[in-house]
Amino acid sequence: GAGVSQSPSNKVTEKGKDVELRCDPISGHTALYWYRQSLGQGLEFLIYFQGNSAPDKSGLPSDRFSAERTGGSVSTLTIQRTQQEDSAVYLCASSFSGSFQYEQYFGPGTRLTVT
Amino acid sequence: QKEVEQNSGPLSVPEGAIASLNCTYSDRGSQSFFWYRQYSGKSPELIMSIYSNGDKEDGRFTAQLNKASQYVSLLIRDSQPSDSATYLCALSRSGGSNYKLTFGKGTLLTVNP
């Protein structure tokens, strides 16, 4: 079946602009995650959604970052007033449910470049 | 000590050899362990998951877990040039946020024809 999809694949924006990144999880997966991969930093957790539960936003680096998930499916990560340090690959993953037992599958990512 | 440690490499092996990738972790309560393969410019692809001590085999891949020694390894038999990639070790820690994956920085593997 179809995997996790993300759009856009690449985004170049000017410092100070807002950006929206979209993620469509695997059909039937109730858990959705956003991670960020920066050069030399590795993959870091940003936010987690599970069904209709309150999201775990503990990994968001600043209040310029927000995310929502509509109808338990598609998610949007928004970065306001982008800064150069926001440049990274933003990866979305989904799993059957939100537990250590369930494997997470990643989408192709959105490469964000802030100029 | 870092939460998840991997030798950054590069690890270079000849085609047909066994590649051995290692990962150590600091949280004794870690519950699940995953190996992801990441080709340059691509996203991580899940190869193996392992939850209990011992070996788990899938084709040319074997994951090994030793919770007492806090290490997990990945063996790739009959290595192929197409196996050349960065291999990421990830784990879910104990506690209420066990859905979060913590990643190592990866080991770059090069398989030489």
HADDOCK unambig.tbl for C-alpha pairs under 7 A between the chains (distance, minus, plus):
assign (segid A and resid 42 and name CA) (segid B and resid 104 and name CA) 6.92 0.50 0.50
assign (segid A and resid 42 and name CA) (segid B and resid 105 and name CA) 5.00 0.50 0.50
assign (segid A and resid 43 and name CA) (segid B and resid 103 and name CA) 6.05 0.50 0.50
assign (segid A and resid 45 and name CA) (segid B and resid 100 and name CA) 6.87 0.50 0.50
assign (segid A and resid 98 and name CA) (segid B and resid 99 and name CA) 5.52 0.50 0.50
assign (segid A and resid 99 and name CA) (segid B and resid 98 and name CA) 6.19 0.50 0.50
assign (segid A and resid 99 and name CA) (segid B and resid 99 and name CA) 4.76 0.50 0.50
assign (segid A and resid 100 and name CA) (segid B and resid 31 and name CA) 6.90 0.50 0.50
assign (segid A and resid 100 and name CA) (segid B and resid 32 and name CA) 6.03 0.50 0.50
assign (segid A and resid 100 and name CA) (segid B and resid 92 and name CA) 5.88 0.50 0.50
assign (segid A and resid 100 and name CA) (segid B and resid 98 and name CA) 5.26 0.50 0.50
assign (segid A and resid 100 and name CA) (segid B and resid 99 and name CA) 4.99 0.50 0.50
assign (segid A and resid 101 and name CA) (segid B and resid 32 and name CA) 6.80 0.50 0.50
assign (segid A and resid 105 and name CA) (segid B and resid 46 and name CA) 6.70 0.50 0.50
assign (segid A and resid 106 and name CA) (segid B and resid 43 and name CA) 6.70 0.50 0.50
assign (segid A and resid 106 and name CA) (segid B and resid 44 and name CA) 6.35 0.50 0.50
assign (segid A and resid 106 and name CA) (segid B and resid 45 and name CA) 6.84 0.50 0.50
assign (segid A and resid 107 and name CA) (segid B and resid 43 and name CA) 6.75 0.50 0.50
assign (segid A and resid 108 and name CA) (segid B and resid 42 and name CA) 6.54 0.50 0.50
assign (segid A and resid 108 and name CA) (segid B and resid 43 and name CA) 5.20 0.50 0.50
assign (segid A and resid 109 and name CA) (segid B and resid 43 and name CA) 6.37 0.50 0.50
